[in-house]
Amino acid sequence: MIPITILLAEDHTIVREGFRNMLNAEIDIRVVGEASNGRQAVALAKDLQPDVVLMDIAMPVLNGLEATRQIVGAIPKAKVLILSAHHDDAYVESAIEAGAFGFLIKQASGADVCIAIREAHKGTHLMSPLVAKRNAELNRSAPDRRGTFKARRHNLSVREMEVIQLIAEGKANKETASELGISIKTVEKHRQNLMTKLNIHDTAGLTRYAIGAGIIESNVQLTIVPE
């Protein structure tokens, strides 16, 4: 039997270890790589060509939604399953627009996660019943909603997405420069370009935009309905 290969993209080490141990205990599933930030996830996906990627949304450096977009664009065969503690409309819509194959809630059981992986590998799209119901309601009320996340991004470049995410996470220019391997002057230029492009004039505004566009997760805890 050829196992289903998995790339884990999760920034919390203890959570990643838990997923790895659980998945490797299955005879038909094998974890082949682990990423602790979005940019690393993209690089590993291109190198390892996994069958399925388990992707957390709230990833540092490059958020899970943008990482998903890049992975799906580079490796069409890879099925990305989003992992999130939340399932509000903005995240679900953004995940779908980014090309995610399914939306998993972190509180789901290990058995549910394994089932989701096997079904995704077979080509079945997966959402929890509540998420699926809400998505259907949104489609009925706004059938042209596909692509709205892209519009909200105002055609931001990958680098601008990285910079606005780090700004929204509270990183100073020096920290952002260190994270991205660029100069402080370059960070300042990106910050100014973002404010001009988005017509936003302060850091608080950039942070609100990042949350509203699904670039970073809010801290709102919602009721979970597992698959």
Backbone as a ProteinNet text record, in pm:
[ID]
protein_1_A
[PRIMARY]
MIPITILLAEDHTIVREGFRNMLNAEIDIRVVGEASNGRQAVALAKDLQPDVVLMDIAMPVLNGLEATRQIVGAIPKAKVLILSAHHDDAYVESAIEAGAFGFLIKQASGADVCIAIREAHKGTHLMSPLVAKRNAELNRSAPDRRGTFKARRHNLSVREMEVIQLIAEGKANKETASELGISIKTVEKHRQNLMTKLNIHDTAGLTRYAIGAGIIESNVQLTIVPE
[TERTIARY]
83.2	0	87.6	60.3	133.1	61.2	128.1	60.5	29.9	-70.7	-102.5	0.1	71.5	176.4	118.8	163.1	107.4	216.3	187	269.3	189.7	247.6	183.8	233.1	142.5	178.5	108.5	181.7	126.8	239.9	218.9	328.6	349.8	252.8	270.4	330.5	450.3	524	446.3	385.5	316.6	195.2	127.2	12.6	61.5	170.4	227.5	272.2	334.9	379.3	260.4	152.5	33.2	-25.3	-34.6	-84.1	7.9	138.3	233.9	220.2	216.9	206.7	75.4	-31.7	-162.6	-166.6	-118.2	-126.3	-31.5	87.4	183.9	143.8	46.2	-3.9	-97.9	-140.6	-227.9	-142.9	-181.3	-97.6	-99.4	-202	-213	-183.1	-129	-97.6	45.1	120.3	257.4	291.2	335.3	379.8	520.5	537.3	667.6	738.2	666.6	729.7	647.8	715.1	649.1	698.5	606.3	640	586	663.9	622.3	579.6	589.6	536.5	491.3	414.8	355.8	456.5	559.6	657.9	730.7	762.5	826.5	732.4	604.6	506.6	506.4	510.4	512	637.1	752.3	878.2	880.7	834.1	832.8	733.2	620.7	521.7	579.5	651.1	712.5	819	891	1000.3	949.2	850.4	805.4	687.5	614	497.2	401.3	353.5	265.2	128.2	58.9	-77.5	-174.6	-155.2	-244.9	-162	-206.4	-143.8	-246	-209.7	-291.8	-238.6	-316.9	-268.8	-345.4	-274.6	-333.8	-349.9	-454.2	-471.7	-373.3	-363.7	-284.6	-137.2	-74.4	67.9	150.5	267.3	352.3	419.2	475.1	548	454.3	389.6	290.8	170.5	53.2	-62.7	-103.6	-179.6	-214.8	-298.6	-379.1	-461.5	-377	-283	-195.5	-102.7	-56.6	27.3	-51.8	-179.9	-265.4	-275.9	-299.2	-311.3	-186.7	-69.5	54.8	78.1	44.6	63.4	-28.9	-156.1	-251.9	-209.2	-154.8	-109.4	11.3	100	223.9	208.7	120.3	105.1	-43.7	-101.6	-246.1	-294.3	-208.1	-252.2	-266	-199.9	-202.7	-339.6	-394.2	-521.7	-492.2	-528.9	-502.7	-627.7	-612.6	-719.6	-685.5	-771.2	-748.7	-782.4	-695.7	-718.4	-745.3	-852.4	-881.2	-957	-935.9	-1014.6	-1147.3	-1161.1	-1280.8	-1338.8	-1469.1	-1528.4	-1622.5	-1590.3	-1677.4	-1667.1	-1761.1	-1776.4	-1649.7	-1579.8	-1463.1	-1356.4	-1331.5	-1227.7	-1268.6	-1394.7	-1441.7	-1439.7	-1492.5	-1494.8	-1353.4	-1263.4	-1125.5	-1056.6	-1085.1	-1025.6	-1071.2	-1199.5	-1253.5	-1191	-1185.2	-1128.6	-980.5	-911.4	-768.2	-743.5	-848.5	-833.5	-827.5	-863.4	-861.2	-961.4	-926.2	-1012.1	-1110.7	-1082.9	-1172.4	-1140.5	-1228.5	-1214.1	-1236	-1128.9	-1135.4	-1128.3	-1204.5	-1200.9	-1102.6	-1015.5	-910.6	-967.4	-1088.5	-1148	-1208.1	-1201.5	-1252.2	-1168.8	-1225.8	-1154.1	-1045.7	-949.5	-844.3	-899.9	-1005.4	-1067.4	-1126.5	-1188.2	-1246.5	-1139.2	-1024.8	-915.4	-864.2	-847.4	-798.9	-898.3	-1027.2	-1130.2	-1123.8	-1108	-1102.7	-984.4	-871	-751.9	-778	-834.8	-860.3	-961	-1063.8	-1165	-1108.1	-1027.5	-965.5	-874.6	-800.9	-710.8	-788.5	-911.7	-996.1	-1065.6	-1057	-1117.2	-1246.6	-1277.9	-1401.9	-1377.6	-1452.1	-1442.2	-1511.6	-1453.4	-1504.1	-1525.1	-1640.3	-1668.5	-1755.4	-1749.1	-1840.5	-1983	-2084.2	-2223	-2260.1	-2219	-2254.5	-2187.5	-2059.9	-1987.5	-2049.7	-2082.7	-2143.3	-2278.1	-2358.3	-2488.8	-2473.6	-2381.8	-2361.7	-2309.1	-2219.6	-2164.1	-2274.2	-2365.7	-2476.3	-2566.4	-2589.6	-2672.3	-2607.6	-2476.7	-2405.5	-2410.2	-2396.8	-2403.2	-2540.7	-2646.4	-2781	-2805.8	-2753.4	-2778.6	-2685.8	-2568.2	-2471.1	-2398.9	-2465.7	-2407	-2279.2	-2253.5	-2132.7	-2020.2	-2028.7	-1932.2	-1794.7	-1778.6	-1647.1	-1554.4	-1436.7	-1338.9	-1342.4	-1436.2	-1444.3	-1323.1	-1266.9	-1146.2	-1032.7	-1021.3	-917.8	-937	-1063.4	-1089.4	-1049.5	-1080.6	-1045.8	-895.8	-819.5	-674.4	-615.7	-696.7	-650.8	-523	-514.1	-397.7	-265.7	-266.7	-143.2	-46.9	80.9	183.3	206.9	275.7	307.9	388	484.1	565.8	480.5	388.1	300.9	211.5	165.8	86.6	168.6	296.2	383.2	401.8	425.4	451.5	327.9	209.3	89.6	54	82.8	56.8	144.3	271.9	363.2	330.3	288.4	245.2	125.4	28.5	-92.9	-63.2	44	84.7	162.3	180.7	245.9	396	451.4	595.5	639.3	748.8	807.5	881.6	919	988.6	1115.8	1189.4	1313.9	1286.4	1182.7	1146.2	1097.2	1018.3	967.2	1082	1176.3	1292.2	1370.5	1388.5	1462.1	1388.3	1256.1	1175	1183.8	1180.6	1172.6	1307.6	1413.1	1545.9	1562.4	1497.5	1509	1550.5	1580.8	1626	1507.2	1535.9	1431.8	1373.7	1458.4	1409.7	1311	1337.2	1245.2	1112.4	1117.3	993.5	914.5	983.2	916.7	851.5	919.5	864.7	739.6	744.6	627	511.6	541.4	437.3	369	450	394.9	312.9	363.5	290.2	155.1	153.8	29.7	-71.5	-25.8	-116	-171.6	-86	-131.1	-230.3	-196.4	-280.5	-416	-416.4	-539.3	-611.2	-548.8	-604	-625	-521.9	-521.1	-404.6	-424.9	-325.7	-258.3	-286.8	-219.2	-210.7	-129.1	-108.4	-236.9	-316.1	-443.1	-533.3	-533.3	-614.1	-565.2	-433.2	-376.9	-412.8	-411.7	-446.6	-592.6	-681	-823.7	-844.4	-773.9	-784.9	-739.8	-626.4	-572.3	-670	-738.3	-837.2	-959.4	-1008	-1126.1	-1105	-982.3	-951.6	-910	-906.7	-869.8	-720.7	-639	-494	-443	-503.1	-475.2	-608.8	-606	-727.9	-762.4	-892.8	-938.9	-937.1	-966.9	-965.4	-1104.8	-1201.9	-1339.4	-1354.1	-1398.4	-1416.9	-1560.4	-1581.4	-1714.9	-1747.9	-1876.9	-1921.9	-1877.7	-1827.9	-1773.8	-1871.1	-1891.9	-1969.4	-1879.4	-1826.3	-1734.5	-1803.9	-1718.7	-1769.8	-1830.2
-119.3	0	125.6	217.2	343.5	441.6	490.3	578.9	716.3	780.7	919.4	1008.1	1088.5	1172.5	1305.2	1347.2	1465.5	1566.4	1693.3	1803.3	1873.7	1885.1	1955.9	2099.4	2194.8	2335.9	2393.7	2403.6	2444.7	2506.4	2625.8	2695.7	2652.8	2585.1	2539.2	2398.1	2387	2260.5	2146.5	2171.2	2063.4	2014.7	2105.7	2066.1	1986.3	2034.1	1964.9	1823.5	1809.7	1677.4	1584.8	1640.6	1560.1	1508.6	1595.9	1554.3	1450.1	1474	1380.4	1241.3	1232.7	1102.7	1032.6	1110.5	1053.1	1000.1	1079.3	1040.3	927	928.9	822.4	688.4	689	563	492	564.5	506.7	438.3	319.9	245	304.2	385	438	587.2	645.4	788.8	808	895.6	920.4	1068.5	1127.6	1266.8	1273.6	1352.4	1360.5	1493.1	1590	1719.1	1802.4	1897.1	1985	2127.2	2221.6	2362.6	2441.9	2538.4	2619.8	2760.5	2791.5	2918.4	2900.5	2996.7	2983.8	2977.5	3057.7	3057.2	2923.1	2866.4	2735.4	2628.5	2641.7	2545.1	2544.8	2662.3	2671.9	2606	2636.4	2580.3	2428.2	2375.8	2231.3	2161.2	2225.3	2165.6	2150	2250.6	2242.9	2134.4	2118.4	2020.3	1877.8	1860	1726	1675.1	1766.3	1727.5	1635.3	1676.8	1590.4	1574.2	1467.4	1446.1	1542.9	1562.7	1647	1738.7	1863.6	1959.2	1997	1978.5	2027.9	2165	2269.3	2407.5	2487.7	2533.6	2624.4	2761.6	2835.6	2970.7	3067.2	3064.2	3164.3	3126.4	3134.1	3100.6	3228.8	3229.7	3349	3364.2	3483.3	3522.2	3530.4	3419	3417.9	3339.4	3401.9	3334.2	3212.9	3123.4	2997.5	3011.4	3117.6	3136.1	3172.6	3263.9	3300.6	3185.2	3112.2	2994.3	2890.9	2874.6	2782.3	2825.4	2953	3005.9	2972.6	2991.2	2966	2816.8	2734.1	2589.4	2534.6	2574.4	2527	2571.8	2693.2	2742.2	2667	2627.3	2560.7	2409.9	2350.2	2204.1	2169.8	2171.7	2148.2	2017.1	1914.9	1784.1	1784.1	1877.4	1880.3	1926.4	1855.1	1891.5	1959.5	2086.7	2160.7	2159.3	2108.7	2110.1	2216.9	2315.8	2424.3	2378.4	2414.7	2390.7	2524.6	2533.5	2660.3	2637.7	2728.5	2725.4	2797.1	2866.2	2944.9	2905.6	2930.9	2901.6	3014	3137.6	3246.2	3268.4	3342.6	3355	3401.3	3498.8	3555.7	3450	3364	3262.8	3153.8	3111.3	3006.1	3057.3	3176.5	3234.9	3250.1	3299.8	3320.9	3188.8	3084.9	2953.2	2896.5	2909.5	2859.6	2934.1	3067.5	3148.1	3116.5	3080.9	3049.3	2913.1	2830.9	2700.1	2583.1	2606.2	2496.4	2388.6	2263.9	2150.3	2119.2	2168.8	2142.5	2233	2235.7	2323.5	2240.2	2214.5	2132.8	2220.6	2182.8	2250.9	2178.6	2253.1	2191.3	2103.8	2134.3	2054.6	1923.8	1897.8	1770.8	1655	1537.3	1420.2	1375.6	1297.9	1243.8	1156.3	1080.7	994.2	1075.9	1190.4	1277.3	1335.2	1371.9	1427.9	1323.4	1201.1	1093.7	1065.3	1064.8	1044.9	1158	1281	1396.3	1385.7	1341.3	1325.2	1221.8	1108.9	1002.8	1048.5	1119.7	1166.4	1272.6	1363.1	1466	1402.4	1299.8	1230	1166.9	1125.5	1064.7	1170.2	1298	1404.6	1460.1	1427.9	1475.7	1603.2	1708.3	1833.6	1816.4	1876.6	1852.5	1981.7	1989.5	2097.2	2039.3	2100.1	2056.5	2092.3	2024.7	2053.5	2200.3	2262.1	2401.6	2493.6	2466.7	2548.7	2533.5	2409.8	2384.5	2456	2451.6	2516.8	2666.8	2725.8	2871	2911.8	2830.1	2861.3	2857.7	2761.4	2752.5	2875.9	2921.2	3040.3	3163	3175.8	3288.7	3284.2	3164.6	3150.3	3190.3	3156	3190.3	3340.7	3401.7	3544.8	3632.1	3578.2	3655.5	3562.1	3520.5	3421.8	3468	3598.7	3647.6	3673.9	3613.7	3644.5	3588	3489.8	3433.2	3542.3	3543.8	3643.6	3769.6	3778.5	3900	3915.9	3805.9	3816.6	3875.4	3832.4	3885.8	4036	4076.5	4219.3	4295.3	4237	4303.9	4316.1	4226.7	4232.6	4346.8	4408.4	4520.2	4486	4362.5	4319.6	4338	4307.6	4314.1	4206.5	4241.5	4143.1	4048.4	3937.3	3842.9	3912.2	3993.9	4064.8	4161.1	4230.5	4321.9	4244.9	4125	4041.4	4002.8	3969.2	3932.7	4051.1	4168.9	4288.3	4327.7	4330.1	4372.5	4270.3	4143.3	4043.1	4068.6	4092.6	4115.4	4245.7	4348.7	4473.2	4445.3	4371	4340.6	4254.1	4175	4092	4171.9	4302.3	4389.6	4400.1	4352.3	4358.3	4499.7	4544.8	4673.3	4657.6	4770.7	4765.5	4680.4	4692.5	4616.7	4466.9	4427.3	4285.4	4232.1	4313.7	4273.9	4254.8	4346.6	4336.5	4209.2	4177.2	4056.3	3930.5	3928.7	3812.2	3785.5	3891.6	3877.3	3883.6	3916.5	3923.9	4041.8	4154	4275.1	4390.5	4506.4	4620.9	4692	4768.2	4845.8	4948.4	5007.5	5105.2	5041.3	4915.9	4845.6	4819.2	4783.5	4763.8	4893.6	5003.4	5133.6	5169.2	5134.7	5162	5078.4	4949.8	4863.8	4915.5	4958.7	5010.7	5132.5	5222.6	5341.9	5306.6	5210	5167.1	5106.4	5028	4967.5	5074.3	5173.1	5279.3	5355.7	5379.9	5451.6	5367.9	5240.9	5152	5128.3	5114.8	5082.9	5206.9	5324.4	5449.5	5440.4	5388.1	5373.1	5454.8	5519.7	5618.2	5588.1	5472.5	5438.2	5286.5	5243.9	5101	5031.9	5099.9	5041.2	5010.2	5098.3	5075.8	4956.6	4942.3	4827.1	4697.8	4702.3	4583.9	4546.1	4645.7	4618.5	4559.8	4612.9	4561	4415.6	4384.6	4248.4	4148.9	4188.3	4100.3	4085.7	4196.7	4193.4	4115.1	4117.4	4046.2	3902.3	3859.1	3721	3695.4	3801.9	3783.6	3729.9	3773.4	3714.7	3679.5	3589.6	3548.9	3647	3667.3	3741	3645.3	3695.9	3611.4	3569.1	3577.1	3539.3	3388.5	3332.3	3188.9	3151.3	3058.6	3022.8	2877.9	2845.4	2708.8	2617.2	2500.5	2406.9	2291.2	2259.1	2139.6	2050.6	1941.5	1856.4	1784.2	1741.2	1667	1535.2
0	0	0	-92.2	-95.7	-4.1	100.3	195.6	136.4	192.3	157.1	225.9	149.3	208	255.3	373.2	439.7	472.6	446.6	496.1	605.3	724.1	835.2	839.2	836.3	846.2	968.5	1077.6	1207.3	1288.2	1341.9	1408.8	1553.3	1614.1	1752.2	1752.5	1807.6	1804.4	1868.1	1982.8	2054	1974.9	1906.7	1823	1703.1	1643	1526.9	1563.7	1679.8	1724.6	1746.5	1802.5	1824.4	1694	1595.2	1463.5	1402	1411.2	1350.8	1411.4	1542.9	1610	1576	1572.4	1541.3	1397.8	1303.5	1162.3	1128.2	1185.8	1156	1215.3	1304.7	1360.4	1263	1157.4	1055.4	948.2	906.4	812.1	671.6	640.5	504.2	494.6	603.1	606	657.5	594.3	638.5	631.1	742.7	745.8	687.6	582.1	515.5	539.3	598.1	624.1	719.7	787.1	882.7	863.9	864.8	848.8	967	1014	1127.4	1085.8	955.9	905.9	761.3	712.2	580	467.2	475.7	368.5	360.8	477.4	481	425.6	452.5	401.2	248.5	188.8	42.7	-13.6	47.2	-0.8	11.7	126.6	147.2	54.8	31.5	-58.4	-198.7	-244.9	-377.8	-381.8	-272	-268	-249.2	-159.2	-122.3	-204.7	-267.2	-348.3	-271.2	-154.7	-74.3	-139	-100.4	-147.8	-80.5	50	129.1	219	231.3	322.9	429.3	556.2	666.6	702.6	680.1	689.5	793.8	895.2	992.3	926.5	963	907.8	971	1103.9	1175.9	1178	1060.7	1049.4	1044.6	1110.3	1103.6	967.2	944	823	702.4	667.5	559.1	610.3	611.4	669.6	587.8	651.1	588.2	462.6	453.8	335.1	214.1	232.1	120.9	85.4	186.8	160.4	80.3	114.8	39.9	-106.2	-127.5	-263.1	-346.1	-284.3	-356.6	-381	-282.3	-297.8	-406.2	-403.1	-504.3	-643.9	-652.6	-782	-834.3	-742.9	-784	-796.3	-714.7	-712	-718.1	-836.5	-850.7	-790.5	-784.9	-732.8	-581.1	-512.6	-366.3	-316.5	-219.5	-158.3	-24.6	-12.5	111	197.9	320	419.3	523.2	533.4	628.5	770	863.5	1006	1072.7	1150.5	1217	1345.5	1440.6	1564.5	1543.4	1431.2	1403.3	1267.6	1250.7	1121	1078.2	1111	1070	919.1	864.3	719.5	649.1	708.7	641.3	615.9	715.4	699.7	601.4	610.6	519.2	375.8	354.6	220.4	166.1	251.3	208.9	175.9	254.9	230.4	97.2	68.7	-58.1	-175	-162.2	-270.3	-292	-182.4	-193.4	-257.2	-268.4	-332.4	-237.1	-108.9	-11.7	-50.4	-24.3	-58.6	52.6	171.6	282.5	399.3	497.9	613.4	739.2	814.4	935.1	1059.4	1159.1	1287.4	1378.3	1445.1	1526.6	1638.5	1682.5	1789.2	1739.1	1610.3	1556.4	1609.9	1611.9	1663.6	1566.4	1619.3	1534.6	1424	1456.5	1356.1	1242.9	1277.5	1175.5	1084.2	1143.4	1063.4	964.4	1010	921.7	809.3	843.9	741.3	638.5	688.4	598.8	503.2	554.1	470.3	360.8	398.2	299.3	193.7	238.3	143.7	50.6	105.2	21	-82.2	-41	-132.8	-248.2	-219	-322.2	-409.2	-365.2	-445.3	-390.6	-264.4	-203.2	-124.3	-155.7	-80.1	54.8	159.2	293.9	371.6	438.4	533.2	642.9	760	865.5	823.8	876.2	837.4	855.8	967	992	890.8	861.9	764.9	626.8	588.7	458	445.6	552.6	550.3	535	611	604.3	467.2	411.2	279.6	173	183.8	89.4	100.4	224	244.6	181.4	195.8	137.6	-14.5	-69.8	-215.5	-269.5	-195.3	-239.9	-230.6	-123.8	-103.9	-187	-222.8	-301.6	-396.6	-505.7	-596.2	-664.5	-664.3	-730.1	-631.1	-511.5	-405.4	-429.8	-518.9	-543.9	-592.8	-534.3	-574.8	-490.1	-393.8	-314.9	-226.2	-177.5	-95.8	-178.2	-303.3	-390.8	-407.4	-421.8	-437.6	-312.1	-194.9	-70.2	-52.9	-117.5	-104.8	-187.2	-272.5	-353.4	-429.3	-479.3	-557.3	-481.9	-353.5	-275.7	-324	-328.5	-365.6	-248.6	-274.8	-168.3	-59	-98.1	1.7	83.2	18.3	91.9	187.7	146.6	237	359.2	337.3	449.3	543.1	485.8	566.7	647	582.3	654.7	763	740.1	843.3	965.6	942.4	1055	1127.5	1052.1	1115	1205.7	1151.9	1228.5	1350.3	1343.7	1457.4	1561.6	1534.6	1631.8	1617.9	1506.9	1486.3	1447.9	1507.1	1469.9	1337.4	1276.4	1147.7	1154.3	1263.9	1278.3	1283.3	1358.5	1367.8	1233	1164.3	1033.3	934.9	937.8	848.9	877	1004.3	1041.8	997.6	1018.2	980.2	830.5	750.1	605.4	535.2	610.8	550.8	456.9	490.6	409.6	499.4	440.3	519.4	583.8	688.8	755.3	658.2	573.9	475.8	379	341.3	251.1	319.9	448.5	524.6	529.6	556	563.2	429.5	320.3	187.8	163.3	200.8	185.6	271	392.3	481.5	417.9	362.9	299.7	176.2	97.6	-21.1	16.8	126.1	173.1	213.2	286	329.3	210.8	110.4	-9	-88.2	-110	-190.3	-124.1	8.4	81.1	134.2	114.4	166.8	317.6	384.6	530.7	583.8	697.9	741.1	874.8	934.7	1059.5	1075.5	1173.1	1196.8	1241.9	1322.3	1368	1249.1	1150.5	1031	951.6	940	870.2	942	1075	1153.9	1133.2	1135	1111.2	971.8	875.3	738.5	732.6	798.2	796.3	856.3	963.1	1025.7	935	882.1	796.8	668.8	614.8	490.4	514.7	642.2	671.4	665	667.3	662	794.8	904.1	1035.1	1098.2	1195.3	1264	1373.2	1394.2	1510.5	1628.1	1744.8	1865	1908.6	1818.3	1853.2	1852.4	1962.8	1974.1	1941.5	1851.4	1807.4	1843.7	1843.4	1868.7	1755.8	1790.8	1692.9	1668.9	1543.2	1507.2	1423.9	1480.7	1403.9	1290.4	1192.9	1076.2	1120.8
[MASK]
+++++++++++++++++++++++++++++++++++++++++++++++++++++++++++++++++++++++++++++++++++++++++++++++++++++++++++++++++++++++++++++++++++++++++++++++++++++++++++++++++++++++++++++++++++++++++++++++++++++++++++++++++++++++++++++++++++

